[in-house]
Amino acid sequence: MYKNLEQALLDLERAGMLKRIQREVDPYLEMPEIARQAFENNGPAILFEHVKGSPFRAVCNIFGTQERLDFLFRDTLKGTQTAVVFKSNPVEFFKHASPAKLLRAARTGLHSLPKKSGSIRDFKECKLSDLPQIVCWPNDGGAFLTLPQVASRPAENASVMTTNVGMYRVQISGNEYAQDECGLHYQIKRDIARHHQKAIEEGRPLKVSIFIGGTPAQTVAAVMPMPENLSELLFAGMLGGRRFRYFEHDGYLVSSDADFCILGELQPDLKPEGPFGDHIGYYSDRHPFPFLKVKKVLCKKNAIYPFTVVGRPPQEDTLFGSFIHQITRPMVPASIPGLVALHAVDDAGVHPLCLALAHERFRPYAKPEDREPLELLKTANAILGFNQASLTKYLLIAAAEDEEAGRKIDVNDVAGFFGHVLERIDFSRDLHFETSTSIDTLDYTGSKLNHGSKLTLAAAGLKKRELRNSPEDLQSLKIPGITAAKIPMPGVIVLQGPAYESSERDAFIAQIEESLARWEFRENYPWISIVDSAPILDGSLDMSNIRDFLWATFTRSDPAKDVFGYRSQIREKHWGCTAPLMVDARIKPHHQKALIVPEEIRKRAHQVLEEEKVFGGFK
C-alpha cells in the first residue's frame, strides 16, 4: 500500500522493473519517443533524473506492461474485484460469497472512504513553466499534461464525496495562454461538464484542482468509468488499499499524496487549445475549449512528474483500458440487461468500433431459421446510451444463442467475431444508421467537431453464407483503378485504389459494383474496405494485416457518408443492400494528419536507450 509515487517507483526498481536515466534529456519530442520505444519493446518504467529546463524528475511507462500493473496492485486487486462484483449484483454475491470474500469486501469498503489529512505546509509553490514541458508530437500546439487527475465538484461547499476526477488533457504552454493559464480539453459526455454548466448558470467560475502523481491508484482512478455521482476517489482508496488523503485550501480540494496540485478557476469563455497527437493515431486540431486561470501550483519537495504518450494503438493507455476492463467486467452486463460481453477494439482506435454479444430471447419459440435481431436492437440502443460506450461509431452485435457446440462467440477474438456476424447478417434488414448525431470529439470523419453518424450491424440466426479466404479468388476480380486487393481475415477484402476525389466517387463506386456483378465469389466476401493505394501521411500500411485493416477502416470513415453497398436501396426510409457492404476508408480532405515521429528523434531516443542500457537486466 503505497503512500506516494516515489515509494511505488522504488518498489518497481527493487523488482527490476524500473531504470534510471542520469543524463539530461530533452522533453521536446525526445523523452516521449524514449517512452514510446520503451513501451514497444516491453521495457521498464523509466525515471529521468535530469529533465532539460525543469528542476523536477519525470517518469514514464509506469503502467506499460500487464506484469507491472499486476505487481503494483498485487495486494489490492482481488479486493477491488470482489467489491465490484458485490456492487454489480449484491444478491448473487451474498449467495455465493465465502467468509474470506465477505471479509475482503468489508476491508476494501473501509479503504474507499476519503480521509482528511495533511496541510498546505506539506507543499511549496512553483510555476507551470517549472514542470517538464513535454511535447509529444512535432505538430502539437505546446506542452501538455498527459496523466492529470482533474478534480471538480458541483458547488464550492460540496462534499468530497461529490468530487468527479477525470483524465482530461491539459495544455500548459503555447497558443494564447498567459503564464498563469492552461487549457482544459474535456470532451463530450464527461461529468465535469455538469459541474461547469452549473457554475456558468450561477455566474461563478468553477474551482478545479489538477493532481499529478501521487499513488498509482490515484492515476488509474482518473480513467475509471464510475457511475454518475459516485466519486473516483472511492475507487482510488479501494485500489490503493489506503484511503484517499485530502485537505481543503481556499475552497480547493488538495490531494495530500500528490506530487503536484494545480489550483485554478475554469473560466466561462474559451481559448484555442491544440493541436494534439491523440490516441486514435491522428492529430486533433486547434479548437476553442475551456481554460483554467491558475491561482497556485503546489509541489512536494522531491516531486516526480509522471507522463505518458498517446498515439496509434497500442500504447500505454491500451494497458489502462484492459486493466480497467479486467476490474469492471461484471459491471457492464449488470448495467445493461441482456448484454453478455462488450469489447471496444483498441486497434480500431477504441470508440470507432465496438463488438457486443447479447441475448436474443424476444421470441424463444422461433425456429433457428426464423431468428432475427429484435432484442439485440434494444440492447444496441442501450449500449449507444451507456457511459463512454455511447461514443461508439460502428457497433457489431451478435446473439449469444447462436453459439455452436464447441465454438464460443468471443468478442475479444476480432476476426472470429467479424466472421460470425458476416456469416449471418442480412444486409437488407440488419443495418441501422443514426445520422446527424454526436460522435467522439477526437474523431474527425464526421461533418464537424462532435458531429457524425453511427452504424449498428446486428446478426442473429443461421448462417446465410460461407466466407472464403483465398487470394486466388481475387484474380478474377478486375476493377479499374484498383492497384491491389488483400484479405486481412475471412470474408473481408481491402481494395487499394486512387486518392479520394468527391466528384469522382459515385462513378468509382459504380465501377466496383459493375465488377462485383460478374464476380462469382461476391457473396463469400461480404465486407469490402477501400483505402488509398499510395501511403499518405502515415507511411505504408499492410492491408493483409488485421491491425492495419481495423485502424484504416474505422478511423477513416463516417458511416452515413462512406458506407455503400451492392444494389443498395431505401425502403420505408430503411437503407439496405445485398452483400457486400463497401466502406470508403480513403483519406478525405477534412481528415487530420496521422502521427509520425521524425527519423532523427527516433534515432536519438534509440541511442539514449542503448547507451543507458535500458533494455538490459530488467525483468
Secondary structure, 3 states (H helix, E strand, C coil): CCCCHHHHHHHHHHCCCEEEEEEEECCECHHHHHHHHHHHCCCCEEEEEEECCCCCEEEECCCCCHHHHHHHCCCCHHHHHHHHHHHHCHHHHHHHCCHHHHHHHHHHHHHCCCEECCCHHHCEEECHHHCCCCECCCCCCCCEECCEEEEECCCCCCCHHHCEEECCEEECCCCCCCCCEEEEECCCCCCHHHHHHHHHHCCCCEEEEEEECCCHHHHHHCCCCCCCCCCHHHHHHHHHCCCCEEEEECCEEEECCCCEEEEEEEEEEEEEECCEECCCCEEECCEEEEEEEEEEEEECCCCEEEECCCCCCCCHHHHHHHHHHHHHCCHHHHHCCCEEEEEECHHHCCCCEEEEEECCCCCCCCCHHHCCCCHHHHHHHHHCCCHHHHHCCEEEEEEHHHCECCECCCCCCHHHHHHHHHHHCCCCCCEEEEEEEECCCCCCCCCECCEEEEEEEEECCCCCCCCCCCHHHHHHCCCCCCCEEEEEECCEEEEEECCCCHHHHHHHHHHHHHHHHCCCCHHHCCEEEEEECCCCCCCCCCCCCHHHHHHHHHHCCCHHHHEEEEEEEEECCEEEEEEEEEEECCCCCCCCCECCCCHHHHHHHHHHHHHCCCCCCCC
